[in-house]
Amino acid sequence: LLASADKFEIDIEGTGAHAAFPDQGIDPILIASHIVVALQSIVARNTDPLESVVVTVSQINAGTAFNIIPQTAKLIGTVRALNPDVRAHTLERIVHISTHVAEGLGGRAEVHIDPNGFPVTFNDTQATQMVQTIATETLKNDIELAETPPIMGSEDFAFYAQHVPAAFFFLGLKPPHQNTYPSVHQSDFDFADGAIPYGIKMHVEIARNFARTWPT
């Protein structure tokens, strides 16, 4: 249902120099730029087109002055994947590409993968059917059930699903009169308080049903 999530950091080292004399240094910003572009080849050329993976560089940090080529640069980003094997392969490619691109341009790159990444979220069939039944019986005409296709967002709920049968579900916030609604990371997102009672009802009934019927 949800993708894995990994954070990577790439520390790039070149040789500082005056901006007017770039030939006297090794520009880590140039190296970083080439790495950002090269990483996109992982999705386009190193991954089965029928698989889903995202490689996003979300931070570029370097330099302190307009007239100085810095000594170092840093890239930070995330990898999302729906297949654990694709996840592992993508992280390996990030290390390989980054180090070799940097070496080819005369610098050095060191890749750090956060060991606390989130795994892929898998819903258990029986648990999911239970949640669907409870939603229909509890909320009746107040809801519209919709099957959610896999998305590249991630949740640490996935750790629970690795140990017990689990079902992750979304509680919709979009008012009936609106066709679209901002997502949680958008600046104009505003939580719809009217959804809270429905969420409470769902969790209460799930807990009651689990205690009453789920096999031990």
N, C-alpha and C positions, 0 to 999 in steps of 0.2 A: 504493500500500500504506500509506504513512504521510503524514500531513498536513505542510504547511509550518508553520513556527513563526516568529513575529515578536514582538518585545518593543516595547511602547510605553510612553512616560512622558508624563504630562500635568501640566505645572506651572501651578497656578492662583494668581492673585493677586487679593486683595480689599483691604480696608482694615481694619487692626487696630482693636480697640476693647475696652472693658471689657465683660465678659460680662453685666453688669447693664444695659448701655445698647446693645443690639444695633442700635438705629436710628442710632447714630452711626458705624457701620462697615458694611462689606460682607463678609459671612461667607463665606470660601473653603471652609469645611467644608460649608456648605449647597450651594454651587455644585458641589463635588465629589460630593455625594450625588445631586444631580439628574443630573449627567453619568453616574454609574454606572448609574442607572436608564435614562437615555435611550439609552445604548449597547446595551442589550438589544434595542432596536427594530431594530437592524441585522439580527439573526438572525430576529426575528419578522416584520418588515415590509419589509425591504430586500433579502432574499435569497430566491431560488427555493426553495420548500419541498423540492424534490428534491435540492438541493445541501446539502453539510455544511460548517458553519462554526461556530467557537466563539470567543466574545469573553469573556474572563475578566479581571476586575480583581482582582489578587491582593495588592495592597498599597495602603493608604491611610495617608499620613503627614501629620500636622498638629498644631500646638499644642505648648505647653510647660507650661501651667498651667490649672487648672480654671476660673479666673475671667477668662481672657483669650481674646477672639476673635483668632485669629492673623492675620497678614498674608497668609500663603501656605499652600497645601496641595499635596500631590503624589499622583497616582495612578500606579500601575505595573501593567501587565498583559500579556496575551499574546493573539495571534490565531492560530487554527489553521484551515486550509482544505485541501480536497482538490483544488481547482480553482484554477489560477494566476490566472484572471480574477476569481474570487470573492475571492481573497486581496487583489488590488489594489483592488477595489471596497470591501472592508471597511475597509482602511486609509484610503482616501479619506473614507469616511463617519465614521470616528473623528475625523479632523481637523475635518471640517465640523460635526459635532454638538457636539464639545467647545468649539470656539471660539464658536459661536453660542449655546449654552446659557449659557456664562459671560457673554457680552455681554448677554444678556437679563436677567441677574440683577445687572448692574452691575459685573462683574469682567472678568478677562481670563484666557484659557487659551492655553498654547502646547504643541503636541504634538510630541514627538520620537519618530521611528520608528528603531529600531536598524537600521542598514544591513547588519548581518551576520546577518540572518535565514536560516533554513534553507528551501530549496525543497521542493516535494512530492517524495516518493520514488516513482519509477516502476520496477517490475521488468521487465526484458527477458524476453520469452517464452522464447527459446532458452536463456538463462542459467538461468532458473527451472526449465525441464525438466531441464537438466543436474544441478542441485542435487537435485531430486526423485529422479532415477535413482540418484545417488550415495548419498543417504540410504537408499533401499530396499536397495541392494546392499551397503552397508557396515554398516549397523546392523541390518538384517534384522528379526528378531522383537522387537528391543529397543525399537522405536519405533512410534509411531502417527502417521502423517502426517495433517495437517489443513490444509485451505485456510483461510488467515486473511483475513477480510474487512477492508477498509480501516478504519484506526483513526485517531484524532485525535492520537496521539503523534507525535513527530518525531525525526529523526536526521540528523546532519551527513553520514552515509553518502550522502545524496541528492546531494551534490556530485560524488561519484564517478560516480553513475548519469547525470549530465548529460554526461559525457565518454566513458564506455565502457559496453558492455552489462553490466548488474549484476543481482544477485538478492539481496535482503535476506530473511533467514529468521530465525525465532525458535527458540531452543532451550528447550523446556519444562522447568520446574523442579518442577512439582507431583508429589509422591509418589503412587504408584498408589492408596493407601488414602484420599486426601483428595479431596473434591469441589471445594474452592477453595484458593487459595494467595495470600498477600499480594503486591501488586505492588511494584515496586522503590521507589516513593516513599512507601510506607506504613511507619509506625513499627515494625511487627512483622515486616517483611520479613527473611528469613534465607536467604542464598544456599545452594542445595542443592549441596554439593560433589560429590555423586555424578554430576552432569550434566557435570562437566569432561571426563572421558575421551571422552564422546560428542562434545562440541564439538571436541576435539582431532582425533579421527578424521575428522570431517566436513571440517575445514579442510585437513587433510593430503591427503585424497583429492580435494578440490576443486582444490587446487594441482596435484596430480599429473595429474589429468584435463585441466586447462586447458593444462598444458605439453605434453601428449600429443596433444590433439585439437582445441583451439580454433583457428579460422582466424586467420591473422596478417594 
